[in-house]
């Protein structure tokens, strides 16, 4: 073995790699590495019970026991240094509590200042935006873990909410998308939630199928926002040609140049960018997987939809038609097979995906589109529940 590699001390060196590459230390000593581990592995190391492998602590009369990671929270598109793990947790009011509650749980340690500040800021953004179509977080509080101030955010979990992305990716019958009736219901409530945010001068930034939740308790569809917006880990995620976080980068509107800088400094038309994301979310709901080679292909597909205002039955057909359009600028003749999507849906998505931001509608204008106006809310929500939640296939 070459001497260069033989001199690597694996355990110590990998911690140095993490500290330098992920957290950004320039000068390393044992104190630095120890501090990094305290911040990065607080969930594993900071336990109050020697008899349990899980972190457990009390707050306001409730005992929180932190279990396994179930997803991520934060700016996932920009790498692991901008995300926090989301854990499943159990809350009990005593040792004999007959009905423990399962929740999602985030912990932001002050050692990781950027993420601590981001989590604190998300709380401030979420609190004023209460609405039937905005998913709230349950509560938040501060505790001390190993001597460090830690912000805890408690979120709804599977017994309360299901994201549409997790439903699509974990149920084989939805691998190629969900019925148009269900898409219309989901997008109607999503755009309503978005309109509420925009009237409060709050852009969303990350509207997608993972941020649209069905709330089991009040039987409504809600848009997660800021503190309540997290990405569940899906077993089927590898079915996409590009990871979800990478897809988020590639699906940015064409006017965004320098994504991270624009995101943090708000240097683009936020509200019209959100409308673009509604169009991308519509495609994900329609086709299940958004498989593209790169950002340029995503733009070509969006431009094609915006021009023809029609959607074929499958994602592969859409990619093929986009390629054909580049050559002859002719829309293929309609196939004889029944079409999954009507002209209203095609026009709706095409309007959202206009490459010129000024040509895209505002949320209140989008609510007036025939695709959403034709939703018969009571009947359509019953169909949505029957198909998406109970698993029925009969839409009559």
C-alpha atoms as one frame of an Amber mdcrd trajectory, in Angstrom:
protein
   0.000   0.000   0.000   1.269   3.461  -0.898   2.734   5.367   2.045   0.501
   8.378   1.395  -2.609   6.317   2.171  -1.042   4.231   4.942  -0.498   7.370
   7.009  -4.220   8.127   7.178  -5.569   7.615  10.722  -9.082   6.657   9.735
 -11.167   7.590  12.781  -9.420  10.859  13.502  -9.059  11.801   9.841 -12.724
  11.325   8.986 -13.691  13.614  11.860 -11.240  16.212  10.568 -12.744  15.795
   7.086 -16.250  16.420   8.474 -15.138  19.389  10.526 -13.341  21.068   7.619
 -15.607  20.144   4.710 -19.009  20.257   6.396 -18.718  22.726   9.251 -15.913
  24.841   7.896 -13.169  24.880  10.543  -9.864  26.224   9.253  -7.816  25.590
  12.389  -8.249  22.195  14.000  -7.379  20.911  17.414  -9.033  18.452  19.779
 -11.328  21.154  21.160 -12.582  22.019  17.664 -13.301  18.415  16.758 -15.005
  17.787  20.100 -17.174  20.860  19.630 -18.135  19.708  16.161 -19.190  16.311
  17.478 -21.215  17.872  20.271 -23.151  19.921  17.740 -23.505  17.237  15.107
 -24.318  14.240  17.282 -26.243  15.830  20.127 -29.115  13.410  19.621 -26.888
  10.392  20.211 -24.660  11.710  22.977 -26.934  13.897  25.126 -29.072  11.369
  27.014 -30.557  11.806  30.433 -31.152   8.120  31.059 -28.401   5.508  31.365
 -30.967   2.757  30.876 -32.135   3.936  27.445 -30.471   4.236  24.059 -32.711
   7.206  23.263 -32.611  10.773  24.422 -35.368  11.415  26.958 -36.220  14.593
  28.850 -39.134  16.393  30.473 -40.641  19.733  29.571 -43.854  21.322  30.882
 -45.119  18.069  32.331 -44.468  15.967  29.224 -41.722  13.402  28.716 -40.182
  13.443  25.239 -38.391  10.324  24.020 -36.525  10.789  20.748 -36.529   7.740
  18.453 -35.235   7.261  14.897 -34.605   9.857  12.159 -37.463  10.128   9.663
 -36.417  13.015   7.416 -34.678  16.361   7.096 -35.541  20.000   7.717 -33.865
  23.108   6.322 -32.297  24.140   3.036 -31.694  20.646   1.715 -30.845  21.858
  -1.774 -27.631  23.393  -0.452 -26.130  20.334   1.202 -26.055  18.683   4.643
 -24.565  21.718   6.394 -27.902  23.525   5.898 -30.197  20.764   7.178 -31.242
  19.282  10.498 -32.452  15.736  11.084 -36.126  15.251  11.870 -36.827  12.498
  14.384 -39.836  10.514  15.387 -40.562  11.185  19.059 -43.027   9.934  21.658
 -44.599  12.187  24.263 -46.129  10.882  27.489 -47.597  12.618  30.513 -46.366
   9.959  32.952 -45.101   6.405  33.251 -48.649   5.028  33.058 -49.879   7.252
  30.234 -52.297   5.037  28.245 -52.131   7.137  25.093 -48.607   8.258  24.136
 -48.478  10.641  21.192 -46.099  10.266  18.257 -44.733  13.505  16.822 -41.965
  14.716  14.527 -39.157  16.503  16.363 -36.369  18.908  15.396 -33.495  20.016
  17.618 -31.313  22.992  16.680 -28.278  23.388  18.933 -26.773  26.859  19.360
 -23.359  25.354  18.535 -24.480  25.252  14.923 -25.229  28.943  14.810 -26.427
  29.172  11.213 -28.997  26.408  11.634 -30.028  27.646  15.079 -30.699  31.092
  13.600 -32.536  29.575  10.619 -34.793  27.509  12.899 -35.494  30.535  15.129
 -36.315  32.656  12.089 -38.669  29.992  10.731 -40.662  30.092  13.969 -41.089
  33.862  13.658 -42.242  33.485  10.046 -44.733  30.711  10.826 -46.584  32.149
  13.807 -48.458  34.976  11.988 -49.521  32.705   9.116 -52.347  30.778  10.737
 -54.916  29.500   8.212 -56.921  26.344   7.491 -54.673  25.660   4.470 -51.329
  26.321   6.238 -49.837  23.429   8.229 -48.883  24.674  11.709 -46.139  23.297
  13.921 -47.380  21.908  17.252 -45.151  23.866  19.631 -41.584  24.996  20.243
 -39.422  25.497  23.325 -35.824  25.870  24.469 -33.863  23.424  26.622 -30.238
  22.995  27.699 -28.420  19.975  26.265 -24.870  19.403  27.488 -24.746  23.028
  28.526 -25.864  24.399  25.161 -29.096  26.231  24.359 -31.205  24.084  22.032
 -34.362  25.013  20.158 -36.895  22.181  19.893 -39.694  22.237  17.313 -42.543
  19.731  17.571 -44.348  18.898  14.316 -47.335  16.766  13.267 -46.511  13.131
  12.462 -48.069  10.240  10.518 -51.096   9.845  12.786 -51.988  13.457  11.950
 -50.600  14.241   8.492 -49.371  12.579   5.303 -47.416  14.406   2.608 -48.564
  13.810  -0.947 -45.011  12.968  -1.988 -44.768  10.219   0.628 -48.151   8.826
  -0.477 -47.089   8.811  -4.132 -43.644   7.337  -3.570 -44.691   4.652  -1.101
 -47.784   3.366  -2.904 -47.024   1.529  -6.151 -50.354   2.366  -7.777 -49.382
   6.053  -7.697 -45.909   5.508  -9.169 -46.985   7.294 -12.363 -49.058   9.999
 -10.696 -52.464  10.495  -9.132 -55.861  11.116 -10.802 -56.559  14.586 -12.141
 -59.520  15.004  -9.780 -57.200  14.562  -6.803 -54.600  16.905  -8.316 -57.220
  19.643  -8.683 -58.316  19.339  -5.040 -54.723  19.350  -3.780 -53.711  22.362
  -5.862 -56.842  24.339  -4.985 -56.011  24.180  -1.283 -52.301  24.662  -1.943
 -52.855  27.851  -3.936 -55.248  29.113  -1.275 -52.529  28.639   1.326 -50.020
  30.313  -0.956 -52.371  33.262  -1.458 -52.582  33.723   2.319 -48.773  33.813
   2.556 -48.461  36.279  -0.299 -51.028  38.651   1.238 -48.768  38.671   4.315
 -45.788  39.421   2.055 -44.309  35.978   2.735 -42.962  33.994  -0.232 -42.832
  30.238   0.233 -39.753  29.267  -1.859 -40.295  25.473  -1.788 -43.802  24.551
  -2.942 -43.640  20.888  -3.966 -45.475  17.613  -3.419 -43.467  17.070  -0.231
 -44.784  20.285   1.304 -48.461  19.513   0.586 -50.032  17.513   3.413 -53.363
  15.807   3.962 -54.393  16.518   7.556 -56.162  13.428   8.846 -57.827  15.021
  11.879 -59.619  17.920  10.184 -59.766  16.249   6.748 -58.135  19.127   4.899
 -55.143  19.738   2.653 -52.494  22.052   4.053 -49.330  23.652   2.723 -46.357
  23.292   5.064 -44.431  26.533   5.504 -41.224  27.599   7.251 -41.067  25.756
  10.597 -43.576  23.065   9.577 -41.969  22.234   6.224 -39.809  19.097   6.320
 -38.943  16.335   3.892 -39.825  12.780   4.877 -37.330  10.087   3.946 -39.044
   7.932   1.333 -38.036   4.357   0.677 -38.739   4.845  -3.019 -36.736   8.036
  -3.392 -34.059   6.295  -5.421 -36.638   5.800  -8.174 -35.949   9.350  -9.358
 -33.041   9.847 -11.741 -32.021  12.804  -9.590 -32.370  13.091  -5.795 -35.164
  15.270  -4.422 -32.747  17.956  -3.238 -31.015  18.038  -6.610 -34.389  18.160
  -8.330 -35.188  21.236  -6.234 -32.120  22.956  -7.673 -32.895  21.940 -11.258
 -36.542  22.975 -10.937 -35.747  26.590 -10.053 -37.409  29.213 -12.262 -35.244
  30.432 -15.129 -34.894  33.950 -13.690 -32.965  32.632 -10.676 -29.220  32.948
 -11.191 -27.066  31.986  -8.262 -29.656  30.011  -6.324 -28.313  30.197  -2.780
 -27.590  33.922  -2.974 -31.010  34.635  -4.442 -32.700  32.447  -1.850 -31.023
  34.121   1.097 -31.105  37.692  -0.167 -34.565  37.565  -1.791 -33.114  38.879
  -5.047 -35.795  37.616  -7.372 -39.545  37.966  -7.842 -40.501  35.681  -4.971
 -44.230  35.488  -5.596 -43.923  34.671  -9.298 -41.222  32.102  -8.465 -43.722
  30.422  -6.125 -46.178  30.161  -9.017 -43.490  28.402 -11.054 -43.078  25.931
  -8.185 -46.840  25.276  -8.244 -46.403  24.202 -11.876 -43.524  21.879 -10.968
 -45.579  20.435  -8.088 -48.443  19.834 -10.533 -46.104  17.817 -12.758 -44.911
  15.760  -9.799 -48.495  14.989  -8.792 -49.410  14.181 -12.394 -46.475  11.917
 -13.223 -45.111  10.696  -9.886 -41.485  11.129 -10.895 -39.829  14.149 -12.447
 -36.912  12.549 -14.240 -34.630  14.954 -16.033 -31.009  14.861 -17.124 -30.202
  18.419 -16.070 -31.614  21.875 -15.463 -31.682  22.680 -19.177 -34.012  19.771
 -19.918 -36.355  20.940 -17.158 -36.514  24.377 -18.801 -37.135  22.910 -22.246
 -40.021  20.820 -20.911 -41.507  23.798 -19.052 -41.194  26.007 -22.127 -42.865
  23.349 -24.266 -45.811  22.977 -21.842 -46.182  26.756 -21.666 -46.412  26.893
 -25.453 -48.749  23.981 -26.220 -50.805  24.050 -22.983 -51.397  20.313 -23.120
 -50.079  17.354 -21.135 -49.644  13.795 -22.446 -50.428  10.731 -20.358 -46.888
   9.906 -19.210 -43.694  11.731 -18.316 -41.739   9.836 -20.977 -44.223  10.971
 -23.622 -43.722  14.532 -22.443 -39.940  14.244 -22.738 -40.286  12.713 -26.196
 -42.690  15.399 -27.404 -40.364  18.098 -26.104 -37.515  16.614 -28.123 -39.706
  16.389 -31.242 -40.801  19.975 -30.806 -37.183  21.134 -30.879 -36.885  19.615
 -34.345 -40.130  20.463 -36.138 -42.139  22.725 -33.796 -45.257  20.637 -34.361
 -47.429  19.171 -31.669 -47.911  15.412 -32.283 -51.373  14.298 -33.296 -53.477
  13.230 -30.328 -53.387   9.533 -29.557 -56.572   7.506 -29.723 -56.149   6.259
 -26.156 -58.103   8.130 -23.463 -56.302  11.196 -22.188 -55.586  11.440 -18.464
 -55.501  15.224 -18.394 -57.954  17.701 -19.884 -57.237  21.036 -21.558 -57.922
  22.981 -18.351 -55.114  21.220 -16.494 -52.690  21.643 -19.397 -53.490  25.352
 -19.590 -53.132  25.728 -15.807 -49.667  24.145 -15.742 -48.582  26.045 -18.847
 -49.587  29.345 -17.230 -47.569  28.547 -14.105 -44.505  27.533 -16.111 -44.266
  30.575 -18.351 -40.567  31.380 -18.650 -41.336  35.092 -18.341 -42.128  35.869
 -14.681 -44.336  38.823 -15.562 -46.566  36.535 -17.634 -47.222  34.181 -14.726
 -50.318  34.845 -12.625 -50.447  35.856  -9.001 -51.963  33.341  -6.589 -55.335
  35.118  -6.489 -55.472  35.060 -10.302 -54.572  31.371 -10.339 -57.517  30.658
  -8.041 -59.807  32.005 -10.784 -58.510  29.550 -13.398 -61.154  27.121 -14.678
 -59.095  24.122 -13.554 -59.553  25.165  -9.906 -62.945  26.834 -10.264 -64.415
  23.567 -11.562 -63.600  21.757  -8.307 -66.791  20.780  -6.458 -65.241  20.969
  -3.035 -67.357  18.644  -0.910 -67.673  15.915  -3.523 -64.081  16.266  -4.719
 -62.633  16.054  -1.200 -64.577  12.834  -0.612 -63.099  11.439  -3.835 -59.626
  12.585  -2.740 -59.964  10.784   0.601 -61.366   7.650  -1.026 -58.595   7.415
  -3.627 -55.543   8.772  -1.818 -56.151   7.743   1.787 -58.469   4.730   1.695
 -57.098   3.344  -1.555 -60.312   3.085  -3.567 -60.021   3.100  -7.359 -63.646
   3.804  -8.328 -64.116   7.531  -8.930 -67.882   7.360  -9.544
